[in-house]
Amino acid sequence: MKILRFYIIYRLPIIIVLIGLGIWAHVSHDAVSAWICYILAGISLLLYFMMGTMRLVQEAVTEGDPELAMKYIRMIKFPRLLFKPIRSAYYMIQSNLSLATDDYATAEKNIRKSLNTKSKIVGDMEGTNLMQLAFIQLKKGEMKEARQNLMAAVKAGIPDKESLAACYLQLSSIEIQRKQNKIGKEYFRKAKALKPKTAEIVKQIQQMDKHIARLPG
């Protein structure tokens, strides 16, 4: 893992070294070694532009180290050249990091870029992206837009049940605020039926359970 991390971080200097070795081998009339160096340099260059440091970024996010994630993200100089699924994940993580610092404008800008990165491979990310956009809009007080995007997220498909439960809970809350208690209760039932395990979502369900039972409709 340490070797892989070293390779990803220092990929560009490694490319330069490989090209230099290739030239040296060429001058030394060792054509086979020269072409091996050139091919390795070419592959590394493609990986540099098409994947960047996203593997390290995702590892840092998983480990709960946003500062390290930002450090690795800043090493990506040409995000538009990233392979489409990688590019979509790049913008989504950028949005997450901006959201963590309450920079809602940047968070929304980046999640929209992720949504606009069309790729069949990342088709199942559309629902997750729409849900995040909706949560950002809720933070900004844009209730109508958030409701529309949450419904679009459910329609597009949200791959994990924890996120889907969170989406249904938010829709339930919005509908109750709109005095649409019957619809709100239906969304709540759907959230509860998923039996989420995340502590925060479980707590929200417990709190809403007491409140929603007293509502008419």
C-alpha positions as CSV (number, residue, x, y, z in Angstrom):
1,M,0.0,0.0,0.0
2,K,2.9,2.4,0.9
3,I,4.5,1.7,-2.5
4,L,1.2,2.4,-4.3
5,R,0.7,5.6,-2.4
6,F,4.2,6.7,-3.3
7,Y,3.6,5.9,-6.9
8,I,0.3,7.8,-7.0
9,I,1.8,10.9,-5.3
10,Y,5.0,11.0,-7.2
11,R,3.6,9.7,-10.5
12,L,4.8,12.8,-12.5
13,P,8.4,12.7,-11.3
14,I,8.4,8.9,-12.0
15,I,7.3,9.6,-15.6
16,I,10.1,12.0,-16.1
17,V,12.6,9.5,-14.7
18,L,11.2,6.7,-16.9
19,I,11.5,8.9,-20.0
20,G,15.1,9.8,-19.0
21,L,15.9,6.1,-18.6
22,G,14.3,5.3,-21.9
23,I,16.5,8.0,-23.7
24,W,19.6,6.7,-21.9
25,A,18.8,3.1,-23.0
26,H,18.1,4.3,-26.5
27,V,21.5,6.0,-26.7
28,S,23.1,2.8,-25.3
29,H,21.5,0.9,-28.2
30,D,19.2,-1.1,-25.8
31,A,16.0,-0.7,-27.8
32,V,14.0,-3.2,-25.7
33,S,14.7,-1.5,-22.4
34,A,14.1,1.9,-24.0
35,W,10.6,0.9,-25.2
36,I,9.7,-0.7,-21.9
37,C,10.5,2.6,-20.2
38,Y,8.5,4.5,-22.8
39,I,5.5,2.2,-22.5
40,L,5.6,2.4,-18.6
41,A,5.9,6.2,-18.9
42,G,2.9,6.4,-21.3
43,I,0.7,4.2,-19.1
44,S,1.7,6.3,-16.0
45,L,0.9,9.5,-17.9
46,L,-2.6,8.2,-18.8
47,L,-3.2,7.2,-15.2
48,Y,-2.0,10.7,-14.1
49,F,-4.6,12.5,-16.2
50,M,-7.4,9.9,-16.1
51,M,-7.3,8.9,-12.4
52,G,-5.2,11.5,-10.6
53,T,-5.0,10.9,-6.9
54,M,-8.7,10.0,-6.4
55,R,-7.8,6.6,-4.8
56,L,-6.0,8.4,-2.1
57,V,-8.8,11.0,-1.8
58,Q,-11.4,8.3,-1.3
59,E,-9.2,6.5,1.3
60,A,-8.8,9.8,3.3
61,V,-12.6,10.4,3.2
62,T,-13.3,6.8,4.3
63,E,-10.8,7.3,7.2
64,G,-12.5,10.6,8.2
65,D,-9.6,12.8,7.4
66,P,-11.0,15.7,5.3
67,E,-7.8,17.8,5.5
68,L,-5.8,15.0,4.0
69,A,-8.6,14.4,1.4
70,M,-8.3,18.1,0.4
71,K,-4.5,17.9,0.2
72,Y,-4.8,15.0,-2.3
73,I,-7.7,16.7,-4.2
74,R,-5.5,19.8,-4.8
75,M,-3.0,17.5,-6.5
76,I,-5.5,17.0,-9.3
77,K,-4.7,19.8,-11.7
78,F,-6.9,18.7,-14.7
79,P,-10.2,17.4,-13.4
80,R,-11.9,17.6,-16.8
81,L,-9.4,15.0,-18.1
82,L,-10.4,12.4,-15.4
83,F,-12.1,9.3,-16.6
84,K,-15.9,10.1,-16.4
85,P,-16.8,7.9,-13.4
86,I,-13.7,9.2,-11.5
87,R,-14.6,12.8,-12.5
88,S,-18.1,12.3,-11.2
89,A,-16.8,11.0,-7.8
90,Y,-14.2,13.9,-7.8
91,Y,-16.9,16.5,-7.9
92,M,-19.1,14.7,-5.4
93,I,-16.3,14.5,-2.9
94,Q,-15.5,18.2,-3.5
95,S,-19.2,18.9,-2.8
96,N,-19.1,16.9,0.4
97,L,-16.0,18.7,1.7
98,S,-17.5,22.1,0.9
99,L,-20.7,21.1,2.6
100,A,-18.7,20.2,5.7
101,T,-17.5,23.8,5.9
102,D,-21.0,25.2,5.2
103,D,-19.9,26.5,1.8
104,Y,-23.2,25.8,0.2
105,A,-22.6,27.7,-3.0
106,T,-19.5,25.7,-3.8
107,A,-21.1,22.5,-2.6
108,E,-24.0,23.0,-5.0
109,K,-21.7,24.0,-7.9
110,N,-19.7,20.8,-7.6
111,I,-22.6,18.4,-7.1
112,R,-24.2,19.9,-10.3
113,K,-20.9,19.2,-12.1
114,S,-21.1,15.6,-10.9
115,L,-24.6,15.4,-12.2
116,N,-23.6,16.8,-15.5
117,T,-20.8,14.2,-15.9
118,K,-22.8,11.8,-18.0
119,S,-21.6,8.2,-17.9
120,K,-23.5,4.9,-18.2
121,I,-21.0,3.4,-15.7
122,V,-22.1,5.9,-13.0
123,G,-25.8,5.8,-13.8
124,D,-26.6,4.6,-10.4
125,M,-24.9,7.7,-8.8
126,E,-27.6,10.0,-10.2
127,G,-30.0,9.4,-7.4
128,T,-27.3,10.0,-4.8
129,N,-26.2,13.2,-6.5
130,L,-29.8,14.4,-6.7
131,M,-30.3,13.6,-3.0
132,Q,-27.2,15.6,-2.0
133,L,-28.3,18.5,-4.2
134,A,-31.7,18.4,-2.3
135,F,-30.0,18.4,1.1
136,I,-27.9,21.4,0.0
137,Q,-31.0,23.2,-1.1
138,L,-32.7,22.5,2.2
139,K,-29.7,24.1,4.0
140,K,-30.3,27.2,1.8
141,G,-34.0,27.2,2.5
142,E,-35.0,26.2,-1.0
143,M,-37.8,23.9,0.1
144,K,-39.6,23.6,-3.3
145,E,-36.5,22.7,-5.2
146,A,-35.3,20.3,-2.6
147,R,-38.7,18.5,-2.6
148,Q,-38.5,18.1,-6.4
149,N,-35.0,16.8,-6.3
150,L,-35.7,14.3,-3.5
151,M,-38.5,12.8,-5.5
152,A,-36.3,12.7,-8.5
153,A,-33.6,11.0,-6.5
154,V,-36.0,8.3,-5.4
155,K,-37.2,7.8,-9.0
156,A,-33.6,7.7,-10.3
157,G,-32.7,5.1,-7.6
158,I,-30.6,5.3,-4.5
159,P,-28.4,2.3,-4.1
160,D,-28.1,1.9,-0.3
161,K,-31.0,1.7,2.1
162,E,-29.6,4.0,4.7
163,S,-29.5,6.9,2.2
164,L,-32.9,6.0,0.8
165,A,-34.3,6.0,4.4
166,A,-32.8,9.4,5.0
167,C,-34.4,10.6,1.7
168,Y,-37.9,9.3,2.7
169,L,-37.6,10.9,6.2
170,Q,-36.8,14.2,4.7
171,L,-39.7,13.9,2.2
172,S,-41.9,13.0,5.1
173,S,-40.9,16.1,7.0
174,I,-41.4,18.3,4.0
175,E,-44.9,17.0,3.3
176,I,-45.9,17.4,7.0
177,Q,-44.7,21.0,6.8
178,R,-46.9,21.4,3.7
179,K,-49.9,20.1,5.7
180,Q,-49.9,17.0,3.5
181,N,-50.0,14.6,6.5
182,K,-51.3,11.6,4.6
183,I,-48.4,11.7,2.1
184,G,-45.9,12.5,4.9
185,K,-47.0,9.5,6.8
186,E,-46.6,7.3,3.8
187,Y,-43.1,8.4,3.3
188,F,-42.4,7.8,7.0
189,R,-43.7,4.2,6.7
190,K,-41.4,3.6,3.7
191,A,-38.4,4.9,5.7
192,K,-39.3,2.8,8.7
193,A,-39.8,-0.3,6.6
194,L,-36.2,-0.1,5.4
195,K,-35.1,-0.7,9.0
196,P,-32.0,1.5,8.8
197,K,-29.1,0.9,11.2
198,T,-27.4,4.3,11.2
199,A,-27.7,5.8,14.7
200,E,-28.7,9.3,13.5
201,I,-31.5,7.9,11.2
202,V,-32.8,5.6,13.9
203,K,-33.0,8.5,16.3
204,Q,-34.9,10.6,13.8
205,I,-37.4,7.7,13.2
206,Q,-37.9,7.4,16.9
207,Q,-38.5,11.1,17.3
208,M,-40.8,11.3,14.3
209,D,-42.7,8.2,15.4
210,K,-44.0,10.0,18.5
211,H,-44.9,13.1,16.6
212,I,-46.4,11.6,13.5
213,A,-48.9,9.4,15.4
214,R,-50.7,12.5,16.7
215,L,-51.2,14.0,13.3
216,P,-54.6,13.9,11.5
217,G,-54.9,12.3,8.1
